[in-house]
């Protein structure tokens, strides 16, 4: 249960970080559309979220100094795995704009639209998987509930589990329950885009 809670918390943080970055990319694209220089657009990170500020600050410094912004963004992707995919998109868009003269604002607008679509799709899939996830949770809890109900009706399964065979059955049952929980979580987690 603790492992599931940690994974859910990590997924929630990753979604929030991706949303922050998508909003920052939208802001940069909007500033570029109004005629701002790319270095100036990147430097306006004060209103962005904490993670967006952290990942875009080195790129803003590189842009101010005239250094290679895509390579800085790629290094930031390696340092921040929760938004690595999004940062690699931004780095690729920036690289295409620098190499081929494609308007950076349009490319970043497309990247932002892709990031927003991924966030909406992942949220929809998580909502669709709420039922199967609840079923997996109930199936995981059934062995413990079975022991509890057996104890309540007087069958005394706890006494059986104290014996030698009961100890073996308890270990095997706990192992199978943990394996089933991990397997169902793995199946359900693979349905969500990253």
N, C-alpha and C positions, 0 to 999 in steps of 0.2 A: 504494500500500500504506500509506503514511504517512497519507493522507487517510482511508482505511478504518479504520485503527487509532485515529485521533483521534475519528472518529464513534462507534466502538464504546465508547471510553473515555467520551465525553460521554453516551452512552445509559446506560452503567452508573452514572455519577454521578447522572444524572437519576432513574433508578430508585431509587437509594439515598436521594436527597433526598426523593422522594415517599414512600418507606417511612418515613423519619424523621418527615415531616409527618403521615402517617396515624397513626403511633403517638402523636404529640403530641395530635392531635385526639381519639384514643381516651381518652387521659389526661384531657383537659379535660372530655370528656363524662362520664367516670366520676366525676370530682370534682363535677361539677354534679349528677349523680344522687344523690350523698351529701349534697347540700344546700349545697355551697360557693357563694359568690357568684361570678358570672362573672369579675369582676376578680381575685378570689383564685385561681380555677381557671387563668386565663391567666398569672398571675404565677408559678405553680409550674413554671417552665420549666427549672429547674436540672438535672433528670434527663433532659431531652430532648437530642436530637442537636444538633450545632453549627448546622446550617442551620435546624432548627426553632426553636432559640433566637434566631437572627438575625432570622427573619421574624416571630416571635411577640412578641419583646420590645417593639417599638413599639406593638403592639396592646395588650399588657399595660399599658404606660404610659398609653395613651389610656383604657383601661378604668378605671384607678386615678383618673384625672382627670375621668372622666365624659364624655369626648369620644366622637366617632363612631367606633366600632371598625370597622364595615364599610368605611368610606372608607380607614382606615389599612391594613386588610388588602388592599384593592384597590391602593393605592399600593405595598405590598410585592409584590404580584403583578407589577406593572410592573417592579419592580427585580429580581425573581428569576424569569426566564422558565422555569427548569427545573421550578418548582412553581407556575407562574402559574395553571394550570387548577384545581389543588387549592385554592389560596388564594382564587380567585374563588368556588368552591363554599362554602368556609367563610364568606366575606364575605356571600354571598347567604343562607346559613342564619342567620347572625347578624342580618342585616337583617330577614328574615321574623319571627324571634323577637321583635325589638324592636318591629316595626310591628304585628304581629297577635297577640302574646301566646302564640305556639306555644312549648311547652317547648324551650328551646335544647339541652338534653341529648339529646332525641330527634332533633332535626334534625342535630346533630353526629354522633350515632350513625349516622344514615343516610349522612351525608357520608363518615364513616370506612369504612363498609361499601362504598360506591361506590369509594373510593380503593383499598381492598384488592382489590376485584374487578378494577379496571383493572390493578393491578400483577400479579395472577395471570394475567389474560388476556394481557397483554403478554409475560410470561415464557413462557406456553404457545405463543404465536405465534412468538416468537423460537426456541424449541426446535423447533417444526415447520418453521421456515425454515432450520434448520441444514443440511439436505441441499441445498436449492437454493443456499444461500450457498456451500457447499463446491464445488458444481458450477460456479458462477460464478467462484470462485477458480481452479479447475483450468483453465477455459477462458481465463481471463486469462493464466495462466502458459504455456499451450501454445505461443504463438509463440516465446518465449524457449527453451523446451525443444526445440522443433523446430530452432532454430539450433544449440543445444548438441549434440543428437543427430546433426545433419548434420555438424557438425565432428568428432564422435567417429568416424563411419563413413568420413570422408575426403572428403566432398562439398565441403568448404571453403566454406560459405555466408558466412563472415566476409569472405572475399576478394571475393565477389560484392557484399556490402554496402558495401565500400570504394569501389567504382566509382561513376560518376555516376548510373546508373540505380538502383544498389543504395542510394545515399543517399536518393533519392526514395522508393524502396520502403520503406526503414527509417522515414522520417518518416511516410509514409502509414500503414504498419502500426502504428507506435507510437500514432498519433492514433486509429486505429480501435480498437485495444486499449483505450486510455484511455476512449474514448467508450463502448465496450461495458461496461467495468467500472463506469463512472459510471451508465450506464443500468440495469444489473442491480441496482446498489446502491439506486438510486432506487425501482425497482419493489419490491424487498424491504423497504425501510424504510417504505414507505407502508402495508404490511400491519399494522404495529404501532400500536395506539392511543396517543395522546399525552394 
